[in-house]
Amino acid sequence: MNDPVLQAIRSRRVVRAMTRDPVQQDQLKTVLDSARYAPHAGNRRLHRYVAVTRPRILRALRMVSPGMLQRPAAAVVVCVDWARVESYGFHPASPGPYIDVGTAAATMLLAAHGIGLAAGPVTSFSRTAAATILNLPEGLRPELIVCLGHPAAEQPPAVRRQNGPAWEDLIQWDRG
């Protein structure tokens, strides 16, 4: 299939090795801007995005993020504005804000890939420490980090799960 969207989906990879080359401001803005096109519950905009480019702050985030294997030149921290979530009457356990974090992240990962940047999501980090490092206001909680940079020439081998179910075994067709 030659569809460019499907080709981008199939060719995008999580990049774990990045160069030290900086991410240009216009590239970062392009990735950030893509998040607004992701589906959001009722278009309520319950999220905030923190763009990080200072090496000192990136190093501090890495220190509290065991899942951040790469050394990014930039990062976007996707936060949920819980005060805004409450103002709309969402229950604190509602999955909607988290689903929207995922759609925004997936869209940013594809945008980064589309402009030639390396990218990878990180969910394993101390939310409290990240909020402190980023000096976030009360009620804004970081939920996911999108690492950005330029791909290094050599990458570690892809993570392949052994003995997992076949893709076809994960799909159930309706039986109507």
N, CA and C of each residue as an Amber inpcrd file, in Angstrom:
protein
   528
   0.8390000  -1.1680000   0.0000000   0.0000000   0.0000000   0.0000000
   0.8910000   1.2400000   0.0000000   0.5650000   2.2040000  -0.8510000
   1.3880000   3.4060000  -0.9880000   0.8150000   4.6290000  -0.2970000
  -0.1760000   4.4580000   0.5420000  -0.7630000   5.5940000   1.2350000
   0.2810000   6.2070000   2.1710000   0.5380000   7.5170000   2.0580000
   1.5940000   8.1160000   2.8830000   1.3040000   8.0820000   4.3810000
   0.0400000   8.1570000   4.7740000  -0.2900000   8.1050000   6.2030000
   0.0120000   6.7040000   6.7430000  -0.4460000   5.6800000   6.0370000
  -0.1700000   4.3090000   6.4800000   1.3240000   4.0160000   6.4590000
   2.0200000   4.5390000   5.4740000   3.4760000   4.3560000   5.4060000
   4.1550000   4.9950000   6.6170000   3.7050000   6.1890000   7.0180000
   4.2790000   6.8560000   8.1990000   4.0040000   6.0470000   9.4540000
   2.7900000   5.5230000   9.5920000   2.4420000   4.7140000  10.7620000
   3.3240000   3.4770000  10.8260000   3.5310000   2.8360000   9.6940000
   4.3180000   1.5810000   9.6670000   5.8110000   1.8050000   9.8130000
   6.3080000   2.9800000   9.4380000   7.7570000   3.2010000   9.4810000
   8.2300000   3.9350000  10.7380000   7.3050000   4.5130000  11.5210000
   7.6970000   5.2200000  12.7360000   8.2040000   4.2180000  13.7730000
   9.2750000   4.5700000  14.4400000   9.8490000   3.7230000  15.4800000
  10.1780000   4.5680000  16.7060000  10.2160000   3.9290000  17.8580000
  10.7230000   4.5840000  19.0660000  12.2380000   4.6070000  18.9260000
  12.8090000   5.7930000  19.0050000  14.2580000   5.9440000  18.8460000
  14.8810000   6.0860000  20.2230000  15.8400000   5.2100000  20.5020000
  16.4630000   5.1900000  21.8230000  17.8640000   5.7960000  21.8480000
  18.4290000   6.0600000  20.6770000  19.7540000   6.6870000  20.6110000
  19.6440000   7.9440000  19.7540000  20.0100000   9.0790000  20.3550000
  19.9020000  10.3720000  19.6860000  21.2350000  11.0950000  19.7210000
  21.4520000  11.9420000  18.7230000  22.6740000  12.7510000  18.6990000
  22.5020000  13.9300000  19.6560000  23.5560000  14.6860000  19.8100000
  23.4970000  15.8830000  20.6570000  23.0630000  17.1210000  19.8670000
  22.7850000  16.9640000  18.5820000  22.3620000  18.0990000  17.7580000
  21.0570000  18.6770000  18.3000000  20.9540000  19.9900000  18.3660000
  19.7310000  20.5940000  18.9130000  18.5380000  20.4210000  17.9730000
  17.3740000  20.3980000  18.5720000  16.1240000  20.4290000  17.8160000
  15.8400000  21.9010000  17.5560000  15.5780000  22.2340000  16.3080000
  15.3210000  23.6260000  15.9440000  13.9610000  24.0740000  16.4870000
  13.8490000  25.3560000  16.8010000  12.6070000  25.9140000  17.3470000
  11.4120000  25.6250000  16.4440000  11.5740000  25.7780000  15.1240000
  10.4560000  25.5410000  14.2130000  10.0590000  24.0660000  14.1990000
  11.0200000  23.1700000  14.3760000  10.6950000  21.7400000  14.4540000
   9.8850000  21.4510000  15.7090000  10.3090000  22.0120000  16.8340000
   9.5950000  21.8090000  18.0920000   8.1820000  22.3830000  18.0040000
   8.0490000  23.5520000  17.3950000   6.7230000  24.1510000  17.2240000
   5.8330000  23.2750000  16.3370000   6.4090000  22.6740000  15.3070000
   5.6310000  21.7870000  14.4340000   5.1050000  20.5940000  15.2070000
   5.9540000  19.9930000  16.0320000   5.5310000  18.8420000  16.8390000
   4.4540000  19.2660000  17.8330000   4.6780000  20.3750000  18.5200000
   3.6910000  20.8740000  19.4800000   2.3580000  21.1850000  18.8000000
   2.4190000  21.8410000  17.6570000   1.2020000  22.2290000  16.9530000
   0.3850000  21.0120000  16.5250000   1.0520000  19.9060000  16.2600000
   0.3270000  18.7030000  15.8250000  -0.6190000  18.1880000  16.9100000
  -0.2850000  18.4370000  18.1800000  -1.1140000  17.9280000  19.2840000
  -2.5200000  18.5030000  19.2490000  -2.6590000  19.7020000  18.7180000
  -4.0030000  20.2870000  18.6950000  -4.9270000  19.5890000  17.7070000
  -4.3600000  18.7990000  16.8010000  -5.1700000  18.0720000  15.8240000
  -5.5300000  16.6670000  16.3040000  -5.0220000  16.2860000  17.4510000
  -5.3620000  14.9780000  18.0250000  -6.7750000  15.0420000  18.5900000
  -7.4840000  13.9130000  18.5970000  -8.8140000  13.9060000  19.2150000
  -8.7120000  14.2400000  20.7060000  -9.6230000  15.0880000  21.1760000
  -9.7000000  15.4620000  22.5920000 -11.1540000  15.3520000  23.0250000
 -11.3770000  14.8190000  24.1950000 -12.7380000  14.6070000  24.7090000
 -13.5350000  15.9040000  24.6570000 -14.5340000  15.9280000  23.8080000
 -15.3970000  17.0960000  23.7200000 -14.6590000  18.3660000  23.3250000
 -13.4400000  18.2390000  22.8010000 -12.6140000  19.3850000  22.4110000
 -12.4240000  20.3560000  23.5790000 -12.3360000  19.8100000  24.7940000
 -12.2590000  20.6470000  26.0020000 -10.8550000  21.1480000  26.3250000
  -9.8500000  20.5560000  25.7290000  -8.4580000  20.9920000  25.9520000
  -8.0800000  20.9240000  27.4260000  -8.0680000  19.7120000  27.9420000
  -7.7690000  19.4740000  29.3510000  -6.2720000  19.2950000  29.6120000
  -5.4650000  19.5100000  28.5940000  -4.0380000  19.2480000  28.7070000
  -3.2260000  20.5130000  28.5040000  -2.0280000  20.4620000  29.0550000
  -1.0500000  21.5170000  28.8450000   0.2320000  20.8150000  28.4100000
   1.0340000  21.5320000  27.6510000   2.2540000  20.9650000  27.0880000
   3.4320000  21.8330000  27.5060000   4.4510000  21.1990000  28.0660000
   5.6390000  21.9260000  28.4970000   6.7810000  21.5350000  27.5690000
   7.2820000  22.5030000  26.8180000   8.4120000  22.2640000  25.9130000
   9.7010000  22.4840000  26.6970000  10.5810000  21.5080000  26.6350000
  11.8350000  21.5650000  27.3930000  12.9980000  21.4530000  26.4150000
  13.8920000  22.4510000  26.4560000  15.0790000  22.4220000  25.5920000
  16.3720000  22.6790000  26.3710000  16.2590000  23.1680000  27.6010000
  17.4670000  23.4650000  28.3820000  18.1280000  22.1590000  28.8250000
  19.4070000  21.9980000  28.4950000  20.1080000  20.7590000  28.8650000
  20.0300000  20.4390000  30.3630000  20.1120000  21.4640000  31.2020000
  20.0660000  21.2560000  32.6540000  18.7330000  20.6370000  33.0740000
  17.6480000  21.1310000  32.5160000  16.3260000  20.6040000  32.8650000
  16.1340000  19.2070000  32.2730000  16.6190000  19.0010000  31.0480000
  16.5320000  17.6620000  30.4450000  17.3020000  16.6360000  31.2800000
  18.4910000  17.0300000  31.7580000  19.2730000  16.1210000  32.6150000
  18.5240000  15.8110000  33.9060000  17.9190000  16.8270000  34.5070000
  17.1560000  16.6160000  35.7440000  15.9700000  15.6830000  35.4930000
  15.2730000  15.8690000  34.3820000  14.1580000  14.9670000  34.0490000
  14.6460000  13.5320000  33.8670000  15.7960000  13.3800000  33.2110000
  16.3480000  12.0230000  33.0190000  16.6460000  11.3610000  34.3660000
  17.0870000  12.1480000  35.3270000  17.4350000  11.5880000  36.6360000
  16.2250000  11.0130000  37.3600000  15.0350000  11.5190000  37.0520000
  13.8230000  11.0350000  37.7260000  12.9560000  10.1880000  36.7940000
  13.5550000   9.7720000  35.6690000  12.8100000   9.0270000  34.6480000
  13.5450000   7.7520000  34.2530000  13.3440000   6.6620000  34.9940000
  14.0430000   5.4240000  34.6350000  13.6880000   4.9180000  33.2350000
  12.5380000   5.3310000  32.7030000  12.1390000   4.9070000  31.3660000
  12.7350000   5.7390000  30.2500000  13.4680000   6.7910000  30.5950000
  14.0570000   7.6490000  29.5580000  15.4410000   7.1190000  29.2120000
  15.4750000   6.2000000  28.2620000  16.7360000   5.5880000  27.8630000
  17.5340000   6.5070000  26.9420000  16.8380000   7.3190000  26.1630000
  17.5150000   8.2270000  25.2500000  17.9780000   9.4820000  25.9790000
  18.8520000  10.2010000  25.3190000  19.3150000  11.5060000  25.8120000
  18.7830000  12.5410000  24.8210000  17.5630000  13.0050000  25.0460000
  16.9290000  13.8820000  24.0590000  17.5170000  15.2910000  24.0600000
  17.4140000  15.9370000  22.8990000  17.8000000  17.3430000  22.7850000
  16.6360000  18.2440000  23.1690000  15.4340000  17.6710000  23.1920000
  14.2270000  18.4090000  23.5800000  13.2020000  17.3860000  24.0660000
  12.2150000  17.8800000  24.7580000  11.1270000  17.0140000  25.2100000
   9.8580000  17.8370000  25.3250000   8.7430000  17.1430000  25.1630000
   7.4410000  17.7540000  25.4130000   6.8010000  16.9440000  26.5290000
   6.4780000  17.6040000  27.6220000   5.8350000  16.9530000  28.7470000
   4.3360000  17.2250000  28.6290000   3.5700000  16.1450000  28.4860000
   2.1220000  16.2660000  28.3590000   1.5360000  16.1880000  29.7660000
   0.8190000  17.2380000  30.1440000   0.2500000  17.3370000  31.4850000
  -1.2750000  17.3720000  31.4120000  -1.9040000  16.8650000  32.4660000
  -3.3540000  16.9900000  32.6040000  -3.6210000  18.1120000  33.5940000
  -4.5130000  19.0060000  33.2070000  -4.9330000  20.1090000  34.0650000
  -6.1210000  19.6040000  34.8860000  -5.8260000  19.0460000  36.0600000
  -6.8770000  18.3940000  36.8580000  -7.9140000  19.3740000  37.3920000
  -7.5500000  20.6250000  37.5880000  -8.5450000  21.6200000  38.0000000
  -9.5710000  21.8050000  36.8850000  -9.1120000  21.8350000  35.6670000
 -10.0100000  21.9650000  34.5070000 -10.8560000  20.7090000  34.3370000
 -10.2450000  19.5500000  34.5620000 -10.9910000  18.2830000  34.4860000
 -12.1530000  18.3300000  35.4750000 -11.8620000  18.7410000  36.7130000
 -12.9040000  18.8410000  37.7450000 -13.9830000  19.8460000  37.3740000
 -13.5770000  20.9630000  36.7690000 -14.5540000  22.0080000  36.4260000
 -15.5780000  21.5130000  35.4080000 -15.2150000  20.5120000  34.6440000
 -16.1490000  19.9290000  33.6750000 -16.9620000  18.7840000  34.2780000
 -16.7170000  18.4880000  35.5460000 -17.4910000  17.4550000  36.2200000
 -17.0180000  16.0370000  35.9620000 -15.8330000  15.8650000  35.4060000
 -15.2930000  14.5260000  35.2150000 -14.9520000  13.9230000  36.5750000
 -15.2230000  12.6690000  36.7420000 -14.8060000  11.9410000  37.9390000
 -13.2870000  11.7810000  37.8830000 -12.5890000  11.8740000  39.0180000
 -11.1240000  11.7460000  39.0070000 -10.6150000  10.4430000  38.3930000
 -11.4360000   9.3980000  38.4150000 -11.0030000   8.1220000  37.8380000
 -11.3970000   7.9800000  36.3680000 -11.9600000   9.0230000  35.7870000
 -12.3820000   8.9740000  34.3920000 -11.1840000   8.7140000  33.4780000
 -11.3130000   7.7920000  32.5250000 -10.1880000   7.5030000  31.6370000
  -9.9810000   8.5470000  30.5410000 -10.9650000   9.4310000  30.3220000
 -10.8930000  10.3860000  29.2260000  -9.6110000  11.1950000  29.1540000
  -9.1900000  11.8400000  30.2500000  -7.9610000  12.6310000  30.1690000
  -6.7340000  11.7990000  29.7850000  -6.6840000  10.5480000  30.2490000
  -5.5430000   9.6890000  29.9170000  -5.5840000   9.2460000  28.4630000
  -6.7830000   8.9840000  27.9610000  -6.9120000   8.6260000  26.5460000
  -6.4290000   9.7830000  25.6860000  -6.8020000  10.9920000  26.0740000
  -6.3720000  12.1670000  25.3190000  -4.8590000  12.3780000  25.3850000
  -4.2320000  12.0130000  26.4910000  -2.7680000  12.0610000  26.5760000
  -2.1890000  11.1470000  25.4920000  -2.7660000   9.9620000  25.3630000
  -2.2840000   9.0020000  24.3650000  -2.4810000   9.4810000  22.9380000
  -3.6370000  10.0660000  22.6450000  -3.8620000  10.5250000  21.2730000
  -2.9460000  11.7000000  20.9340000  -2.7270000  12.5930000  21.8960000
  -1.8120000  13.7170000  21.6560000  -0.3840000  13.2060000  21.4460000
   0.0350000  12.2520000  22.2720000   1.3900000  11.7070000  22.1460000
   1.5720000  10.9930000  20.8070000   0.6010000  10.1760000  20.4260000
   0.7040000   9.4540000  19.1520000   0.7950000  10.4300000  17.9850000
   0.0230000  11.4970000  18.0540000   0.0490000  12.4960000  16.9870000
   1.4030000  13.2090000  16.9470000   1.9450000  13.5510000  18.1220000
   3.2530000  14.2040000  18.1540000   4.3590000  13.2700000  17.6630000
   4.2770000  11.9850000  18.0150000   5.2810000  11.0270000  17.5460000
   5.2590000  10.9220000  16.0210000   4.0700000  10.8910000  15.4410000
   3.9670000  10.8360000  13.9760000   4.4530000  12.1360000  13.3410000
   4.1440000  13.2750000  13.9570000   4.6140000  14.5540000  13.4220000
   6.1400000  14.6190000  13.4460000   6.7310000  14.1910000  14.5540000
   8.1990000  14.1790000  14.6510000   8.7870000  13.3030000  13.5530000
   8.2230000  12.1340000  13.3720000   8.6860000  11.2180000  12.3230000
   8.5540000  11.8710000  10.9510000   7.4390000  12.5640000  10.7410000
   7.1800000  13.1920000   9.4550000   8.1820000  14.2770000   9.0960000
   8.7880000  14.9270000  10.0860000   9.7730000  15.9780000   9.7970000
  11.2060000  15.4980000  10.0340000  11.3580000  14.1910000  10.2060000
  12.6920000  13.6140000  10.3070000  13.3230000  13.6100000  11.6800000
  12.5390000  13.9040000  12.7190000  13.0860000  13.8590000  14.0800000
  12.9350000  12.4610000  14.6640000  13.8250000  12.1380000  15.5650000
  13.7070000  10.9230000  16.3640000  12.7960000  11.2390000  17.5440000
  12.0260000  10.2510000  17.9710000  11.1110000  10.4890000  19.0880000
  10.8390000   9.2000000  19.8320000  10.4690000   9.3560000  21.0900000
  10.0900000   8.2050000  21.8960000   9.3140000   8.6530000  23.1110000
   8.2600000   7.9190000  23.4720000   7.4670000   8.2690000  24.6450000
   8.0700000   7.6910000  25.9230000   7.8480000   8.3740000  27.0340000
   8.3020000   7.9000000  28.3350000   7.1390000   8.0480000  29.3170000
   6.7950000   6.9540000  29.9770000   5.7640000   7.0070000  31.0200000
   6.3230000   6.6140000  32.3820000   7.5360000   6.0840000  32.4040000
   8.1540000   5.6750000  33.6530000   9.0040000   6.8280000  34.1930000
   8.3670000   7.6480000  35.0520000   9.0690000   8.7620000  35.6720000
   8.2970000   9.1770000  36.9250000   8.9710000   9.8790000  37.8110000
   8.3310000  10.3950000  39.0160000   7.5530000  11.6490000  38.6390000
   6.2360000  11.5540000  38.7070000   5.3990000  12.6960000  38.3580000
   5.6150000  13.8660000  39.3220000   5.7800000  13.5530000  40.5950000
   6.0050000  14.5990000  41.5960000   7.3250000  15.3100000  41.3370000
   8.3780000  14.5440000  41.0870000   9.6850000  15.1580000  40.8290000
   9.6670000  15.9630000  39.5340000   9.0410000  15.4300000  38.4920000
   8.9720000  16.1580000  37.2200000   8.2080000  17.4700000  37.3940000
   7.1040000  17.4410000  38.1330000   6.3320000  18.6610000  38.3750000
   7.1790000  19.7000000  39.1120000   7.9980000  19.2490000  40.0520000
   8.8760000  20.1580000  40.7960000   9.9530000  20.7290000  39.8750000
  10.5850000  19.8730000  39.0880000  11.6410000  20.3160000  38.1580000
  11.0910000  21.3570000  37.1850000   9.8740000  21.1290000  36.7210000
   9.2630000  22.0190000  35.7200000   8.5330000  23.2020000  36.3520000
   8.5000000  23.2330000  37.6880000   7.8360000  24.3150000  38.4130000
   6.3770000  24.4680000  37.9720000   5.6770000  23.3450000  37.9120000
   4.2880000  23.3490000  37.4560000   3.3650000  23.8790000  38.5450000
   2.3240000  24.5920000  38.1480000   1.3560000  25.0700000  39.1340000
   0.5380000  23.9190000  39.7070000  -0.0480000  24.1600000  40.8590000
  -0.9150000  23.1780000  41.5230000  -2.0030000  22.7230000  40.5460000
  -2.2570000  21.4260000  40.5260000  -3.3230000  20.8920000  39.6790000
  -2.8710000  20.4420000  38.3010000  -1.6620000  20.8190000  37.8980000
  -1.1230000  20.3940000  36.6090000  -0.1980000  19.2170000  36.8720000
  -0.5330000  18.0640000  36.3060000   0.2520000  16.8620000  36.5820000
   0.8360000  16.2920000  35.2920000   2.1560000  16.0930000  35.2540000
   2.7640000  15.4880000  34.0690000   2.3790000  14.0120000  33.9640000
   1.9990000  13.5890000  32.7560000   1.5570000  12.2080000  32.5520000
   2.4090000  11.4430000  31.5550000   3.0690000  12.1440000  30.6270000
   3.8530000  11.4660000  29.6010000   4.8830000  12.4360000  29.0590000
   6.0360000  11.9230000  28.7070000   7.0970000  12.7450000  28.1300000
   7.3700000  12.2270000  26.7200000   7.3920000  13.1260000  25.7520000
   7.7950000  12.7780000  24.3920000   9.2070000  13.3170000  24.2070000
  10.1730000  12.4070000  24.0920000  11.5680000  12.7780000  23.8780000
  11.7820000  13.0480000  22.3930000  12.5420000  14.1000000  22.0910000
  12.7970000  14.4810000  20.7030000  14.2830000  14.7210000  20.4870000
  14.7330000  14.4130000  19.2990000  16.1200000  14.6490000  18.9300000
  16.3500000  14.2160000  17.4980000  17.6010000  14.0060000  17.1840000
  17.9730000  13.5150000  15.8590000  18.5040000  12.0940000  16.0370000
  18.1200000  11.1770000  15.1640000  18.5330000   9.7800000  15.3610000
  20.0400000   9.6020000  15.2160000  20.6110000   8.8590000  16.1360000
  22.0200000   8.4890000  16.0250000  22.1580000   7.4680000  14.8960000
  23.3460000   7.3920000  14.3290000  23.5850000   6.4730000  13.2080000
  23.3570000   5.0190000  13.6210000  23.7500000   4.6970000  14.8390000
  23.5650000   3.3270000  15.3250000  22.5110000   3.3210000  16.4220000
  21.6090000   2.3600000  16.3250000  20.5200000   2.2120000  17.2890000
  20.6410000   0.8690000  17.9880000  20.2330000   0.8060000  19.2620000
  20.1910000  -0.5030000  19.9160000  19.1590000  -1.3710000  19.2010000
  19.2980000  -2.6820000  19.3310000  18.3270000  -3.5500000  18.6560000
  16.9140000  -3.2980000  19.1710000  15.9630000  -3.5060000  18.2910000
  14.5540000  -3.3300000  18.6560000  14.1830000  -4.3150000  19.7560000
  13.2900000  -3.8940000  20.6350000  12.8070000  -4.7750000  21.6950000
  11.7760000  -5.7100000  21.0740000  12.0480000  -6.9830000  21.1340000
  11.1270000  -7.9870000  20.5940000  10.7050000  -8.9040000  21.7250000
   9.4350000  -9.0490000  21.8990000   8.9190000  -9.9490000  22.9330000
   8.8910000 -11.3680000  22.3890000   9.3640000 -12.2800000  23.1890000
   9.3690000 -13.6890000  22.8110000   8.1210000 -14.3780000  23.3380000
   7.6160000 -15.3050000  22.6060000   6.4890000 -16.1420000  23.0360000
   5.2150000 -15.3520000  23.3170000   5.0650000 -14.1860000  22.7200000
   3.8380000 -13.4240000  22.8760000   2.7870000 -13.9280000  21.9040000
   1.5730000 -13.4870000  22.0750000   0.5260000 -13.9200000  21.1510000
   0.7470000 -13.3430000  19.7530000   0.3140000 -14.0670000  18.7470000
   0.3630000 -13.5640000  17.3760000  -0.6410000 -12.4190000  17.2390000
  -0.3630000 -11.4900000  16.3480000  -1.2410000 -10.3440000  16.1470000
  -2.6860000 -10.7930000  15.9120000  -2.8700000 -11.7980000  15.0950000
  -4.2140000 -12.2780000  14.7700000  -4.9590000 -12.7770000  16.0120000
  -4.2170000 -13.2620000  17.0060000  -4.8380000 -13.7560000  18.2370000
  -5.3410000 -12.6250000  19.1450000  -4.9510000 -11.3960000  18.8570000
  -5.3640000 -10.2480000  19.6660000  -6.6370000  -9.5970000  19.1260000
  -7.1220000 -10.1090000  18.0040000  -8.2800000  -9.5180000  17.3400000
  -9.4700000 -10.4710000  17.4620000 -10.5930000  -9.9060000  17.8620000
 -11.8240000 -10.6810000  17.8830000 -12.8230000  -9.9880000  16.9710000
 -13.3970000 -10.7230000  16.0590000 -14.3930000 -10.1750000  15.1590000
 -15.7690000 -10.3500000  15.7670000 -16.6590000  -9.4090000  15.4870000
 -18.0110000  -9.5380000  16.0440000 -18.6440000 -10.8370000  15.5490000
 -19.5830000 -11.2970000  16.2870000 -20.2050000 -12.5850000  15.9480000
 -21.6970000 -12.4210000  15.7190000 -22.0720000 -11.2140000  15.2490000
 -23.4610000 -10.8660000  15.0550000 -24.1060000 -11.6270000  14.0070000
